[in-house]
């Protein structure tokens, strides 16, 4: 038995040493890039940025009603999303079906828009607040910033430089004229040191979603095993009572001593960080998804036919986008201004109207027909499950707590009635195992920033020392 234990320990050391030579490079890359990601996010287009770039709707040019637009699109059910906005100087209805298919219908003459010219794309870019001298740089189907599948219905994309000091570029869909994405020079440079290495995100790999997911799962899984073996070895080799020569707790010197001691100090963080990062890809689809299904949303809307208004109301204030929605069998138009403000309007009169909370709770009760609303909450401030960190979240917000088997919560906007999120016990567990462990999104730290920054910086420095010392030690083994 002693011989077996010695053999297993020997292979434990050998495996950690040689596999760790490669994985320490990944560890170092992840810690350094993670610090960059604290302050520079991957390029995207927020709702506020999108609305800011839209021109005011010219209501006098609108001749089609929402019902006419759905008829022209051939809709047999009320779509997932129906909105009216401008395409340069032409009003258009944008329709998204439940299958993800998108259509653009001219609100001026009812034709189906299947393509957008270069001149139209430049006219769209002209309305962006950063626009100075917009010009077409190239036509792209997929590049580093538009690599994910969410942009597939909009491809190919016009890449338009705005000529501003920030080096802003817009991605405009050649199919519908929608602005898909914007980036600036700072984002593009820093993301090569942040999100791209952190997520292992080169275009050649990320364009194949399943392959990318498999590669990252295997790399992070192997690194997780190396982390476990490192902590195990560190505990086996440390001596706190019967110390080594000169009272040392470690038998190692130089870089190896740094690797051993800092590994013991930061080992728990490194391990939980690796584990949570591996979980981010939801291996085995163990955790439930975040999307709200069609049946649930239709029960909330209480309307399925492709009808809402045969005549379009005209708001008395500037509107850059109008969404047409049903709420518990009642039609509404949600009018958005350029500053991001959204106001519900009556579709018959065009008058602004506040949505009574009782009406929202009544509609919410229909979301899960086999369960009842056990608790009604109005959140006036953020908590551990509804919080803003690297993204904006509406406050106040309604939380409908159901008594079903999975303890489902729905978050609902009291202003527009939109369902802002759905979470169950599985997603709340995921929140603690991923967000809390990986990003340290603990409410106490977020409430007293820069406490969060200080803690993450200190732990990242320790993790970088562990990783870089492992790289140096590994290089010396290879050199010898």
N, C-alpha and C positions, 0 to 999 in steps of 0.2 A: 504493500500500500504506500509506503514511503517512497518507493521508486516511482510509482505512478504519479504521486503528487509532485515529485521533483521534475518529472518529464512534462507534466502539464504546466507547471510554473515556467519551465524553460521555454515551452512553446508560446506561453502567454507573453513573455518578454520579447521573444523573437518576432511574433506576429505584430505586437504593438510597435516595435522598433521599425520594421521594414514597411508595413502598411502606413504607419504614421509619417514616414518621410514624404509621401505624396499627400496624405490627408491634411497635414499641418499647413500646407500651402493653401488648401481650401479654407481651413480655419482662419488663417491670417487674412485672407481675402475677404471672408465674411465679416470679420470684426471691423476691419478698416472701412469697407464699403457700407456697413451698417451705420457707422457714425455719419457718413455723408448723407445717407437716406433720412437721418433725423431732421434734416433741414432742406433737402431738395428731393421732391417727389418725382416719380416717373411722369413724363408729360401726359396730360389729359385735358379734357375740356369740361370744366364745371358748368353747372346749370346757369350760374350767374354770368360766367364768361360768354356762354352761348347767347344768352338773351341780350347782353350788352352789344353784341355784334349784329343784331338784327335791326332792320329799318322799321319805322312805324307803318302799320298796315294802312293801305289806301282803300278805305271802305267803298269809295265811289266806283272802284274798278271791280268789285266783287259782284258777280251776277248769279253765281251758283250758291244754292243753299247747302248746308251739310248733308241733307238727305239726297240732293242731286249728286253730290260728290261720291257718296257711298254707292249710289246706283251706277254711276259711271265706272266705278272701280269693280263692279260686279260683286259687291259684298252680300253675303247671305246671312251673316250674323253681325251684331254690332262689333266693330273692331276693337282690338286691344288699345289702340291709341288713335285719336283723330284730332288734328290741330290745323289751324290756319295761320300762315305767316307769308312773308314776301320772299320771292326769288328775284333778287335785284329789284326791278320795278313792276313785277307781276305777282299778284296774290295767288297762292297755291294752297291746296289742302294736302296734308301729308298723312297717309293712312298706314298704320302698321297692323297687320293681321295677327291672329293667334299663332300662326305658324312661323312668324318672324318676317314674312314677306312685306316689303315696303312699296308703296305706290305714291306718286305725286300727281295730283290732278289740278289743272289750271282752274282757278276760281273765276277766271275771266271768260273762258270759252268752253270749259269742260273737257278739253283734250287731255289725254294721258301723256305725261312728260316722261320720255324714255331716255333723254340725253340732254346734257347742258354744254353749251359751247364755251370756248375759252373766254370770249368776251363777256358772257354771262357770269362765269366764275370770277373774273376780275371785278365785275360790277358788284358781286356779292362781297368780295374782299374789301371793296372801297368803303363799306359801311363799318368796318371794324374800327374801334376807337384808336388803335395804334397805326392805322393805315396812313402812309405818307406818299409813297410812289409804288403801288402794287404792281408786280410783274411776275409772269409765269417763269418759274425756275425749271420745272420738268413735270412730266406725267409719271406718277408712280403707281404701281400695283400694290407693292408691299415693301416697306422699308423698316428700319430699326424702330421707329416710333409708332408705326401703324401696323405692327406685325400680328397683333392678336385677331382672333376670329370675329370680334364684335364689329369690325369695320368691313367685313365681307360683303354685306348688302349694299355698301356704298362704293365699292371699288369699280374701276380705277379712280385715282384721286389726283386732282390738280394740286401741285405743290406751289404755293404762291408766296413769294417774299413781299413783306409789307414796306420795306425800305426804312424802317424806324431804327433808332439807336440800339434797341434791345435785340435786333436781329430776329424779329418775330416772323414765323412762317405759318401759313394756314393750309390745311388740307381740306379741299372742297370736293364733294362728290361729283363725278362727271355724270352720274345717273340722275340725281335729284337736286343738286345744287346746295345740299346741306353742308354746313361746316362740321366736319368730323372731328377735327383736332387742331390745336395750335401748340407751337413750341417756340422757345426763344433760345438765344445763344447760351445763356447761363445754364438752362436746363440740359441742353444737349451736351455741353462739355462735362458738367458734374455727374451726369448719369453714367458716363463711361467709367467713372470711379465709384458710382453708387449702385443703382438698381441693376444695371446690365451684368456686372460681375456677381453681384449678390444673388440674383435670381438665375444665374447662368443663362443669360438671355440673348445670345447672338441670334441674329435673324435666321441664319441657315438652320439652326436647331429649333427656335421657337415657332417657326412657321408651321411645323408639324406638331400640333398640340399634344397628341397621345405620346409621341416619341419623346418630346421634351419632358413631359411629366414622368415618364418611366426613367429617363436618365437622371433627373433630379432626385427621384425617390431612391434610386440605387446609390447615388453618390452620398446623399445625406444619410441614408441608412448605414452605409459602411463607416462614415465618419462618426455616427452615433455609437457604433460598436467600438471604434477606436477610443472614443471618449470614455466609455465604460471600462475598457481594459486599462486605460491610463490611470483612472481613479483607483482601480483595484491595485495596480502595481504601486501607485503612490502610497496607499495605505499599508501595503505589505513592507515597504522599504523605509517608512518613517519610524523614528524612535523618539518618543517624548519622555520616557523614563530612563531606560537603559540606553543612554545615548552613545553615539559614535565618538571617535577621538576628538578632543578639544570641545566637548560638549555639543557637537553638531547633531541636528535631528535628521540630517540626510547624509548618506554615504558619498554623495556626488559633489563635484566641484565645478566651478565655472558655469558655462551655459547649461550644463545638465542639472546643476543645483538650482538655477533659476527655473528651469522647466519643472523640476520636482516640487519646489516649494510653492511657486505661484499656481501650479496645477492643483495642489491641495487646497489653496486658499480660494481659488476661483472655480474649482472643479464642479461644484454643484451648479453654479450658474452656467458654465459651458455645457454641461450635460442637459439641463432643462432647456437651454436655448436650442441645442441641437434637436432634442426630442420635439419641441414645439414647432421648429422649422420643418421637420419631417412631417408632422401632423398637418401643416398648412396645405398640403396636397391631398388631404383626406384619403389616406391609403385604404383601399378596400371599400371606399364610399361608406365608411362606418357612420359618419355624421350626416344628418339630413341636410338637404339643400336649403338655400335662402329664398328661393323664388316662391311666389304665391301663385297657385294654380288657377287655371281658367275658371273652373267650376266655382271656386271660392270667390273670385272677383265678380263673377256674374250674379251670384247670390247677393253680394253686397250692392251691386248696381240695380238688381231686380228688373233688368231689361235686356233682351237678347236680339230683338229685331233691329235691322239697320236703319233706324229712324231716330231723329232727335229734334230737328227743326226744319220747317219748310220755308222759313223766312229768317234772314240773319239780322240780329239786333245790332245797332251801332252804338258802341260805348261813347260816353261823353268825355273821355280822357285818352291820351295817347296809349296805344296798345301795340306791342311788337309781336305778340303771339296769343292766339285764342285756342284753348282746349275745350273740347265738347265731351262732357261726361254725364253719366247717370248715377244718381245716388238714391238708393231705396225707391226706385221707380220714378224719381223726379229728375228732369233734365236741367243741366246747368252749363254755363260757359265760364271757364276760368280764364280771366284776362290777365296777361303778364305784361308788366312795364319793363323798360330797359334797365332799371335799377334792381330788378329781381323781385319786386313786389307783385304778389298774385292776389286777385280779387274775384270772388264768385259773383256772377251776374245771372239774372233771370233771362232765359233765352227768348222769352216773349216780349219783355219790356226793355231789356238792356240795362235795367237798373241794378246797381250794386246791392247785394243782399247778404247779410251774415247768415251762416248756417247754424241753426239752433243745436246745442249739444244733445238735446233729447233725440233729435232726428239722427244724429250720428250714432248714438248708443243703440237706437232701434235698428239701424242698418247693420251695426256691428254684431248684434245678436243673431243675425242670419248667416254669419260667416261660417260657423260650424253647426250644422243643424242637429247633430247628435250630442251636443254639449251646450252648456249654458254659461253666460258671463257671470263668473263667481265674484269678480271684483272690478270696479270701475275706478280708474285712477287718472288724475290730471297732474302730470309732471310739470312743475314750475322751474325745476332746476335739474341738472344732469345727475345721474346716478351711475352705478357700476355697469349697467347694461344699456343705458342710453346716454352717450357722452360724445363730445366732440374732441377728436384728436387727429390732426392732419386732414380733417374734413369737417364741413359744417353740418349741424343737425338742428332741426327746428325746435324751438321752445316757445310757449308751452306745447305739450303734446299729450294726446289721450292714450292710455294703455288699457286695453280690454283683456282681462285675464280669464281664460276659460278653464273649466274643470274637466277637460278631456284627459285621456290617459297620458298624453305627452305634455300636459300643462302649457298649452299654447298661449302666447301673448301676441296681440296685434297692436302696433303703434299707428295712430291715426292723426292726421293734421286737423286741428280744430278750425283752420282757416279755409282750406280747400276740400277737406273730406278725404284726401288721398290716403291710401294705406301706405305708410312709410316703411314698414318693416314687419316681418313675421319671425318669431323665434319660439322654439320649443325647448324642452329639457335637454335635448341633444345639442342644439345650437348654443345653449347657455353653458353647457359643459365645454364645448369647443371654445367658447369665448375665454374661459379660464385656462384651458390647456394650451391655447395658441396665443391669443392677444395678450393675456396677462403674463404668461411666461416668456413670450418672445419679444413683445414690445414694452413690457412692464407697464401696461395700461391700468395701473392701480389708481383708484380714485384719489387717494390721499396724495400721491406723487403729482398727479395732474392738477390738483387744486392749488398746490403751492410751488408751481414752477418758478425758478429753475431747479427745484429739487429733483424733478424727473431727469433733466439734462445732466445734472451732476452725478446722479447714481448711474445712469447709463454710460456716461463718459468713463467713470472710474472702473466699472465692470468691463467695459470694452478695452480699456488700457491693460487691465490684468489679463484678459483673454488674448490680446495681441502679444503680450510678453510670453505667455504660454506657447502660443503658436509660433512666433518668430524664433524663440529659443529651440523649439522642436525642429524648425527648418534648419537652423545652424548645426544642431547636433546631427540631424539626418544627412546634411551635406558632408559633414566630416566623415561619417560612416561610409558614404558613397565614394568619397575621395580616397579613402584608405583601402 
